[in-house]
């Protein structure tokens, strides 16, 4: 049997195989998908995406991110960008008091609402910061609002030192949690939480993350829980989110001892006097 005959028989067998039929089906489905994508309009966007990706695991309609004077810019905007791509949901910045707020870097933000305007959210995100965060961790009225929102939320989340605020509500008592590296175990155990020492942690409906940039990773993980990995890969490609820092660092384990000591002392200098004064005022 010559080579041409062998090749012909092989192609005939391959064409009749179940694998070939599956490939042909996939090819047809891909062609149909491409046709739908090519004709997609803003009006048909959500239905086309649902047809491609399936229905979400949770019906998320409302997302709120707490903001206040001294909040960390990226603690807010990282989750705002990621979770803002939740199909069918509105995302609002919610301030503690009326008026614009200024972030820790001095950026002025215009909130969409105040806590007095909002009595239900599917997802609540509590970002961290510095002075304003510590003060919020002693704000009983704010804690009452958070607990009320939490009663019906699908997920309640905190970024960085926002975990101190969430912890102060009592909602993390007995839960595994993550927070900023600074005195992490001390602050988590203060609120009855179990230090997870992870970049982000989920315990039931509660999501918490380590510092600043970890809030984006946590938000991506929340999106995976809602929509699945294909959807989140699309979000990551939109962000071109593929971190590659120029040097090693960003965690106590990857930072030199000298820099660790310097940062610890700097944080102590700002944090401890404020905590002492608030504890005295209680």
C-alpha positions as CSV (number, residue, x, y, z in Angstrom):
1,X,0.0,0.0,0.0
2,X,1.6,3.3,-1.0
3,X,1.8,6.4,1.1
4,X,-1.0,8.2,-0.7
5,X,-3.5,5.3,-0.1
6,X,-2.5,5.1,3.6
7,X,-3.0,8.9,4.0
8,X,-6.4,8.7,2.2
9,X,-7.6,5.9,4.4
10,X,-6.4,7.8,7.5
11,X,-8.4,10.9,6.5
12,X,-11.5,8.8,5.9
13,X,-11.3,7.1,9.3
14,X,-10.6,10.5,11.0
15,X,-13.6,12.1,9.3
16,X,-15.9,9.3,10.6
17,X,-14.5,9.3,14.1
18,X,-16.5,10.8,17.1
19,X,-13.6,13.2,17.8
20,X,-14.0,14.6,14.2
21,X,-17.7,15.0,14.8
22,X,-17.0,16.9,18.0
23,X,-14.5,19.1,16.3
24,X,-17.0,19.8,13.5
25,X,-19.6,20.7,16.1
26,X,-17.2,23.0,18.0
27,X,-16.3,24.6,14.7
28,X,-19.9,25.3,13.9
29,X,-20.5,26.6,17.4
30,X,-17.5,28.9,17.1
31,X,-18.7,30.2,13.7
32,X,-22.1,30.9,15.3
33,X,-20.4,32.6,18.2
34,X,-18.3,34.8,15.9
35,X,-21.5,35.7,13.9
36,X,-23.2,36.8,17.1
37,X,-20.2,38.8,18.2
38,X,-19.9,40.5,14.9
39,X,-23.5,41.7,15.0
40,X,-23.5,42.5,18.7
41,X,-24.9,46.0,19.7
42,X,-25.1,47.7,23.0
43,X,-28.7,46.6,23.3
44,X,-27.9,42.9,22.7
45,X,-24.6,42.9,24.7
46,X,-25.9,41.3,27.9
47,X,-27.9,38.6,26.1
48,X,-25.0,37.7,23.8
49,X,-22.6,37.5,26.8
50,X,-25.1,35.3,28.7
51,X,-25.5,33.0,25.7
52,X,-21.7,32.6,25.5
53,X,-20.9,32.4,29.2
54,X,-24.1,31.1,30.8
55,X,-26.1,32.5,33.6
56,X,-24.3,33.9,36.6
57,X,-24.3,32.0,39.9
58,X,-25.7,34.9,41.8
59,X,-28.1,37.7,40.9
60,X,-26.1,40.8,41.7
61,X,-27.8,44.1,41.1
62,X,-26.3,46.5,43.5
63,X,-22.7,47.0,44.6
64,X,-21.6,49.7,47.1
65,X,-18.1,50.8,48.0
66,X,-17.7,52.8,51.2
67,X,-15.7,56.0,50.9
68,X,-14.6,58.6,53.5
69,X,-11.9,61.2,54.0
70,X,-8.5,59.5,54.1
71,X,-9.6,56.4,52.2
72,X,-6.9,54.8,50.1
73,X,-7.3,55.6,46.4
74,X,-6.5,52.1,45.1
75,X,-8.5,50.4,47.8
76,X,-11.5,52.1,46.2
77,X,-10.7,52.2,42.5
78,X,-9.3,48.7,42.1
79,X,-12.5,47.0,43.3
80,X,-14.5,49.8,41.6
81,X,-13.0,49.0,38.3
82,X,-13.2,45.2,38.6
83,X,-16.6,44.8,40.2
84,X,-17.9,47.7,38.0
85,X,-17.8,45.1,35.2
86,X,-20.5,43.0,36.8
87,X,-23.2,42.7,34.1
88,X,-26.6,44.1,35.2
89,X,-25.3,45.7,38.4
90,X,-25.0,49.3,39.4
91,X,-21.9,50.3,41.4
92,X,-22.0,53.2,43.8
93,X,-19.5,55.0,46.0
94,X,-21.2,55.5,49.3
95,X,-19.9,58.2,51.8
96,X,-20.4,58.3,55.5
97,X,-21.5,62.0,55.4
98,X,-22.8,64.2,52.6
99,X,-20.3,66.0,50.4
100,X,-17.2,65.1,48.4
101,X,-14.4,63.2,50.1
102,X,-10.6,63.4,49.7
103,X,-8.5,60.3,49.5
104,X,-5.3,59.7,51.4
105,X,-3.5,61.0,48.3
106,X,-5.6,64.2,48.2
107,X,-7.8,63.1,45.2
108,X,-11.4,64.5,45.5
109,X,-14.1,62.0,44.9
110,X,-17.8,62.6,44.3
111,X,-19.9,59.9,46.1
112,X,-23.1,58.7,44.5
113,X,-24.9,58.4,47.8
114,X,-24.6,58.5,51.6
115,X,-25.1,55.6,54.0
116,X,-28.5,57.3,54.9
117,X,-29.6,56.8,51.3
118,X,-28.8,53.0,51.1
119,X,-30.5,50.2,53.0
120,X,-29.7,47.2,50.7
121,X,-26.7,46.1,48.7
122,X,-25.9,42.7,47.1
123,X,-22.1,43.4,47.6
124,X,-20.6,45.8,50.1
125,X,-16.9,46.6,49.9
126,X,-15.1,48.4,52.8
127,X,-11.8,49.9,51.7
128,X,-9.0,50.9,54.0
129,X,-6.8,53.9,54.4
130,X,-5.1,55.7,57.4
131,X,-6.6,58.2,59.8
132,X,-10.1,58.0,58.5
133,X,-10.0,54.2,58.7
134,X,-9.0,54.2,62.3
135,X,-11.8,56.7,63.1
136,X,-14.3,54.6,61.2
137,X,-13.3,51.6,63.3
138,X,-14.6,53.5,66.3
139,X,-17.8,54.8,64.6
140,X,-20.7,52.9,66.2
141,X,-23.3,54.4,63.8
142,X,-21.3,53.2,60.8
143,X,-21.0,49.8,62.3
144,X,-24.8,49.6,62.8
145,X,-25.3,50.5,59.1
146,X,-22.8,47.9,58.0
147,X,-24.5,45.2,60.0
148,X,-27.9,46.2,58.6
149,X,-26.5,45.9,55.0
150,X,-24.9,42.6,55.8
151,X,-28.2,41.1,56.9
152,X,-29.3,40.8,53.2
153,X,-26.0,41.1,51.3
154,X,-24.7,38.3,49.1
155,X,-21.1,39.2,49.9
156,X,-19.5,41.6,52.4
157,X,-15.9,42.4,51.7
158,X,-13.0,44.5,53.1
159,X,-9.8,45.6,51.5
160,X,-6.6,46.2,53.5
161,X,-7.2,48.0,56.8
162,X,-10.9,48.2,55.8
163,X,-10.8,44.8,57.6
164,X,-10.4,46.8,60.9
165,X,-13.7,48.6,60.2
166,X,-15.4,45.3,59.3
167,X,-13.9,43.6,62.3
168,X,-15.1,46.3,64.6
169,X,-18.7,45.4,63.7
170,X,-18.2,41.9,65.1
171,X,-19.0,40.3,61.8
172,X,-15.6,38.7,61.5
173,X,-15.7,37.1,64.9
174,X,-14.6,33.5,64.5
175,X,-14.0,34.0,60.7
176,X,-10.8,33.5,58.8
177,X,-9.6,36.9,57.5
178,X,-6.8,38.8,55.8
179,X,-5.8,42.4,56.3
180,X,-2.8,44.8,55.8
181,X,0.5,43.3,56.9
182,X,1.0,45.9,59.6
183,X,0.3,44.2,63.0
184,X,-2.0,41.9,61.1
185,X,-2.4,39.2,63.7
186,X,-2.8,41.7,66.5
187,X,-5.7,43.6,64.8
188,X,-7.5,40.5,63.5
189,X,-7.4,38.7,66.9
190,X,-8.5,42.0,68.5
191,X,-11.8,41.6,66.6
192,X,-12.0,37.8,67.1
193,X,-11.0,37.0,63.6
194,X,-8.6,34.1,62.7
195,X,-5.5,35.4,60.8
196,X,-5.3,33.6,57.5
197,X,-2.0,35.1,56.3
198,X,-3.3,35.0,52.7
199,X,-3.4,37.6,49.9
200,X,-7.2,37.3,50.1
201,X,-9.5,35.1,52.1
202,X,-13.1,33.9,51.8
203,X,-15.0,32.6,54.8
204,X,-18.6,32.1,53.9
205,X,-20.0,35.4,52.6
206,X,-17.1,37.4,53.9
207,X,-14.2,38.3,51.7
208,X,-11.1,40.1,53.0
209,X,-7.8,41.0,51.5
210,X,-4.3,42.1,52.3
211,X,-3.1,45.6,51.4
212,X,-4.2,47.8,48.5
213,X,-3.4,45.9,45.3
214,X,-4.7,42.6,46.9
215,X,-8.2,44.2,46.7
216,X,-8.1,43.7,42.9
217,X,-7.2,40.0,43.3
218,X,-10.0,39.6,45.8
219,X,-12.5,41.4,43.5
220,X,-11.4,39.1,40.6
221,X,-12.0,36.1,42.8
222,X,-15.5,37.4,43.7
223,X,-16.2,37.8,39.9
224,X,-15.1,34.2,39.4
225,X,-17.6,33.1,42.0
226,X,-20.4,35.0,40.3
227,X,-19.6,34.5,36.6
228,X,-16.8,31.9,36.2
229,X,-13.3,32.0,34.8
230,X,-14.0,32.8,31.2
231,X,-15.8,36.0,32.2
232,X,-12.9,37.0,34.5
233,X,-10.3,36.3,31.9
234,X,-12.1,38.8,29.7
235,X,-12.1,41.4,32.5
236,X,-8.4,40.7,33.1
237,X,-7.6,41.1,29.4
238,X,-9.6,44.4,29.4
239,X,-7.3,45.5,32.3
240,X,-4.3,43.9,30.8
241,X,-3.8,42.6,34.3
242,X,-0.6,40.6,34.3
243,X,1.5,42.0,37.1
244,X,5.3,41.9,36.6
245,X,6.9,44.3,39.2
246,X,10.5,45.4,38.4
247,X,11.9,44.2,41.7
248,X,11.0,41.7,44.4
249,X,9.0,43.2,47.2
250,X,5.5,44.1,48.3
251,X,5.2,41.8,51.2
252,X,7.1,41.4,54.5
253,X,8.6,38.2,53.3
254,X,10.1,39.7,50.1
255,X,11.2,43.0,51.7
256,X,14.6,43.6,53.4
257,X,14.7,43.7,57.2
258,X,15.8,47.3,57.2
259,X,12.9,48.5,55.0
260,X,10.5,46.4,57.1
261,X,11.7,48.0,60.3
262,X,11.5,51.5,58.8
263,X,7.9,51.0,57.5
264,X,6.8,49.5,60.9
265,X,8.2,52.4,62.8
266,X,6.6,54.9,60.4
267,X,3.2,53.2,60.8
268,X,3.5,53.0,64.5
269,X,4.3,56.8,64.7
270,X,1.0,57.6,63.0
271,X,-1.3,54.8,64.1
272,X,-0.7,54.3,67.8
273,X,-1.3,57.8,69.1
274,X,-4.6,58.0,67.3
275,X,-5.8,54.6,68.6
276,X,-4.7,55.6,72.1
277,X,-6.8,58.8,71.9
278,X,-9.8,57.0,70.5
279,X,-9.6,54.3,73.2
280,X,-9.5,57.0,75.8
281,X,-12.5,58.8,74.4
282,X,-14.7,55.6,74.4
